[in-house]
Each structure stands twice: as C-alpha cells, then as structure tokens.
Amino acid sequence: MNTITLVEAVTQALAYEMAQDESVVLLGEDIGANGGVFRATDTLQERFGKKRVLDTPLAETMIAGLTVGMAAQGLKPVAEFQFMGFIYAGFDHILSHATRLRNRTRGRLSCPAVFRAPYGGGIHAPEHHSESTEALFTHIPGIKVVIPSTPARAYGLLLAAMRDPDPVVFLEPKRIYRLVKQEVADTGEALPLSKAFILREGSDVTLISWGAQLQETLQAAESMAQEGVSCEVIDVATLKPMDTETLLNSVAKTGRCVIVHEAARHSGVGAEIAATIVEEGLLSLLAPVKRVTGYDTVMPYFQLEKDYLPSVNRITTAIREVVNYT
Amino acid sequence: MKTFYLPDLGEGLPEAEISEWYVKVGDVVEVDQHLVSVETAKALVEVPSPFAGKIHRCYGNSGDVVKTGAPLVEFDIGEEATAPKEKKAATVAGTLKTSEDILEEDALGINTPASTQHQRPPATPAVRALAQQLGVDLRGITGSGPRGAITLTDVTNAVGGTVATPKPATATRSDRSGKVQGVKRRMAEAMEDSHAKVVPLTVTEEADIHHWAATEDTTVRLLQAVVAALAVEPGLNAYFNGDTLQHDYQTDINIGLAMDTPHGLFAPVIKDVAHQSTAELRQTIQRYKQEVMERTIMHQDLVGATILLSNFGSICGMFGNPTVIPPMVAIVGTGRQRKSVVAYNDEMVIHRILPISITVDHRVITGGELCRFLKAFINILEQNNEEKL
C-alpha cells in the first residue's frame, strides 16, 4: 500500500520523471542537501546527484533566469521557489521571457520549465509565507497555472506539468501538504491538464474551488446536505487553461454557483469564472454567481488567519443566499 | 542557578545606583516582574526579571552602585531551563497540520456525463423576473428566442397581451388571420368548455333609472347592486362542478369585469367588492383599464372571479344572453341605457332605462332563484339616490 501525503506525492512525481528523463533537473534553495524546507525534494540529490539537484544561492531572480536559460537549451528544469511570496523576484524572467520565448523565436526556442512553489495561508507563518496570488499568473498569456488538491492529483498533474512543452506554474497548497494520505501508485501516469474534477455530485448548487479551500468547500457541502441542499463540488485544478465546459455543464444543471478561493477578492480567478458563467451560461442562472474569498487586505498574521480564510460558515452562508434567492 | 547581570540600561551608561528592591531572597518571581529600581545618570529605571524562578541572591543594597555587566540577581530556576511562556510554533516553514487520515477518492473525480436535457426552461434572469412578477409559469412555454430561449414577449403573450418592450415595437401583422394565441385562444377554449357543460337560462328585464344623476358612475353602481342582490340570492355567487355535483357557495364576492380591448376580451377581477368603498371601486376599475390597455395586468388580477359583469351596452345592444363561464354559475349583462317611452304612474313618460340580461347555469340555479336575484337587482338600481344606502 503506497499511501502518501501531498508533499510526498510531489517527491514521488519528481523522482519518477527524473529517473526516466535525464533532461529533468531541479534547482532551488535548500532542495539538495536539506531535501527542501518541506521535504518535497527529500533524498533526490542522493539519488540523482548534485548536477541534477542544484542548491542555489538565496536569489530568486537568478533561479528564474537560470531556469529560462536551461529550458531554452534543452533541459527540463523544475525550479522551486521556497514560498510563493518569493516568486515575485523571478516575475520578470517568467513573464517577460519564459512565457514569450516560443513566440519571440517563432518556435526555435521554447521553455519547457516548471516553476513550483508552496502557496496559500493557514499555517501560522510570518509575512510573505502565505501568498495566494495565482491570479497574477493566470492573467499572463503563455503560461499554465496548476493547483492540485490531493496527493493523487499532485502526482498526476506534476507529471503532466513536467511533460508540458511550455512553462507551467505549479502551486502546492502547503496547508494540506500533510493533511491526508492517499493511495498513489507510482505508475508514471499523468493526469490531463485543463480538466476540472467533479468531487461531489449534486443538483442544487455548484461549488467551485481549488487547492486547500476544497477542504472547507467539501465540508460546507456535507453540512448543507443536512439542510436538504444538494451541492456539486468541482476542483478546477488547472486554472489556466480552464475546463470551462465542466463548470458550465454543472451550472446548467443546478442554476446556482458559489466560487470559493482564499486569494483576495478583487480580480481573483473567481472573477474570471463568474464572468465566463454569466457570459455563456446566462440562461441557466437562477441566482447571482457568488464568490467567497479572502479579503482585499494583506494576509494577516496568524491570530487573524482563520478570519481571513473562507470558513465553512462563510461558504454555507453564501450557499443559502443563492438557494433562497428566488 | 542563573545569574542576571545588570544590562545596558540605555546609551552605554556604565553604572547605576540601586534605588529600591522590590523582591527579596526566597521570593518566587515571574518573567518581566519588576525586581529593582535603579537610578542612572539619566533616569530612574525599573529592571524586569528575565527569568521565572526563586530569588537566590540579591547583589547590593539600596544606595549601592552597580556597574553595567556586574551580577545583579541570582535565580534558582529549578528544573526548567527556559521561560514558561509557550513557544509559538511560528517557524519560517510554519506549522503544518498533519494527520493519518487516508483519502479514499479517485484522482479523476466523479464522472457525471453532461446532461443535455435539463428540466429548467431556458430564460435570462430578467425574463424569469418578469414571469414571476406576472405570475406566469415558464414551463410549457415554447421559447421563440435564440437557442429556444423564452423571451419577454413569450412571457407576456402567456399572460394575454404584448408588453411594451424597450426596443421599438415591431410592426403588427397586416393580415389578421392566423392561429389564435394568448387571450383569444383562452377565450376560444373557455367558450367551448362552457358550451359543453353549462345549461344556460337567460332572463331579461329593464330597470327604470330616471333617478340616476347625469354623472352617475354606472359601473360602480352595477357592482354594488350585484352585491346587494346576492344578499337575497347568494346561490349565484358560487362554483359548480358538474362532475362532482359540488355546489360551493363563495363567501367573498369577486366580480370579474368584462373589458373589450383590441387584443381581446379581458375580465380583471375586483376582489371582495362587498367591502370596497365607492372610491376604491372606481380606483380599481381605472387601474385595471389602464393595465389591460398597457398589458401590465398581473395574472393574479385575472383569476378568482365568483361572478361576472358584462356591460356590453356601453358599446351597443339592449338584451343578450351572456355566457356563463364554469365553474361560475352566473353572469350579469347590462345593455345600452336609452331614453324610452314607459308607463309610469299610469302616464306615458320618457325615462332613461337600463336593459338587463342575466344568464345562470340551470344545472344548479333555478328560474326562481334567478328571478328573485333579478328583482332585487332592479330594485336597488331603481332606488332613488336619496334612498340609496
């Protein structure tokens, strides 16, 4: 029985791909000798050597630049940014170059890189360690954004990301890194990118979320079932390119939609989903599309974390509002 | 044992004079508890305890000078080497919740095939809102919009008329023929239903209304007369079901008022006429007239009639045999008021008269009941205005 946690699934996927594709290299801070601050790259330097698992200096801009260069020259680098909050220093290389290399060189060069980072709040960490700014990446053309929510999907989606010929930002919800274990066979089978996963079937409301917030969303669905409201829960997983078909089919069935994300409200990915549903699914809607999100403030320190992150209560309140709308 | 050395109290001052001890040997102190006040060249300073524990030794008495860095207090810490304050688990990597729960779930989630046939009728929220406002059920309406969407026009047609839409009115069809829809269709169906079920009995009379003022509000007076006559024969304000033979007398008198419009026959219902004032009745009639012409009348105002009133004489006609619409059992029709030569107190006079035709469903209402109602109706109408209650 190979029951592993989400972070262990990341390790498993990296190990599998490195074993069968020599061009896959890892780089990041403390990932080699230390095995990563979350142990995501544990034992990998031992197994694959220092030339394929690089401990970089504390310099995110350099990590991003190195990654673009390596990718352009035939390697398949998987760069780790220790926390999403530190990826901003690498923004320029990612947005100005990684996403544009193929277009700029008319296909002569491309950037098959993966930029991984633990993301999201709820772990009592200091500033910069609880970022959830995936919307900054989904806005940019030329990059995919993937957020797994379970060990099995972390394994399958990371494999797919590494095999993708273009840059992928892979955000790992650290709050649930070790929360549950799941049977994940090390078969090397990837999951499709740009597919949303229906986690719970329902008929009254469609709940859409990703990452760690699916925990609260599924709990809210269970709670509402006691009140006689049947919720369908969908894990978006690949935020870009998004599987809008699955989302629209569900809303066509239920007529009501609540989107849950921990990221701040304004211009969050929830806004993109809501706009798409209204644009293409207007005829099915029985109530406004509601978003339950983090607030438009900096993520607070840990004493207020639970007030910031969408709680089960806030989600069930929103569900009741759309159910009772007409 | 732990020794607390006098710290730098600020800006590199070399020494301080002990002013007052707050603790003595043997006292048990907490972290941050004030141990002693000392006077420096600049100020009087309270010195807090860096440890929790028992005071083992105090170096110096009040008035003694202690050098910065020299021993000040010795503590007996006991077993604990660190402060009792809980260590906050805020390391750089944070605190990750762990558990041994095993997730039983397919990585691909649940496979629900997209249902192409969802039960709900397709309509935009604005159309749904209008349907709700007008009391129209969207199910059973075939949408004429794109992809079968139900439009605003579809909804208002279902009520019985076309509503003034925001865009300019489309040209009305020049040819009048076609399948009857909406209001006209309902009339066709209702009349056929009536003919199939009702056994009509019509009796006519004339009311001498020479007492009426020139500005008499005819409709209101007729409504009030119906109420008064029903007090004599309440059986005409009832529902009859021919299949069950159930004859249900209705307590409320809701009079449906026939209104002729270019779009068809409407019969908005004035509810509980018996308890409406004259002013209220006139107000309601005016409102209904406007709403019917503007096609904004609500569905709930078109249902619930217990008896009908048709003032066809306002156009033309003396007597008629108006149609009873089941489950109602009666309809009062009034013809055109006209001046006529009548015998009054054995003299020939010219009086204004109002012809009346009342039809009832003879399955359940007898001629006697009808005529007694008619007699009461006439009496009330013929009452002198001073005699009117």
Interface residues (C-beta under 8 A of the other chain):
Chain A: T3 T5 V37 F38 I123 H124 A125 P126 H129 T150 P151 A152 R153 Y155 G156 K174 R175 Y177 R178 L179 V180 K181 Q182 E183 V184 L191 F197 I198 L199 R200 E201 D235 E245 N249 A252 K253 G255 L282 L283 S284 L285 L286 F302 T326
Chain B: K88 A89 A90 V92 A93 G94 T95 L96 K97 T98 S99 E100 D101 I102 L103 E104 E105 D106 A107 L108 G109 I110 N111 T112 A114 S115 H118 R120 P122 A123 T124 P125 R128 Q132 R147 A149
